Amino acid sequence: MLDFDSDPDVTISRAISFLLREGQIKLGDRLVIATDILSSNRLVDSVQLRTVK
């Protein structure tokens, strides 16, 4: 089970580490992360593109 943190970047980093350990992704893979972010006291949909390092 993956614990969520109040900081979304920490949660995403934990998820990436978990997927690496489980062999679901590898270094150099490109990930698309769909989430929301808080901006000016409102939630905004966000799509992030990350390369696994």
N, C-alpha and C positions, 0 to 999 in steps of 0.2 A: 504494500500500500504506500502511496506517495503522500507525504504531508505537505499541505499548502502553507505558504508563508504570507504574511501581510504585504510583502514586497513581491510583486509579480516576477521580477527578474530572478529572484532566488528560486521561486517555484519552477520557472522555466529551466534554470540551470540544473535543478534537482531532477527534472524530468529527462533532460538530455543525458545526464550522468547515468540514470537508471536504464535508459534505452541503450546506451553504450555497453553497460555491464551485461545486459540481457542479449547482446548481439543483434539487436534490432536495427541499429544504425552503426556506421563506422566513420572514422575521421575523414573529413573531406566531403561527407554527404551534405546536401543542401536541404534545409528544412523550411517549411512554410508554417508559421505559427499564427493562428487566428485568435485574437483576444480583444479585450477592451482596455482602454487606459483612461485615467482620470485627467481631464484637462479643463481648467477653469471651472472646477466644481461640477462637471458633467461628464458622463461616460461617453467615450468615442470609440467606435469599432476600429480595430487596428489589425493590419496584416504585416507580419515581420518575416523577412527572409534572412536566415542564419546559416552559416557554414559551420559544421561540427569541427571544433578544434580540440 
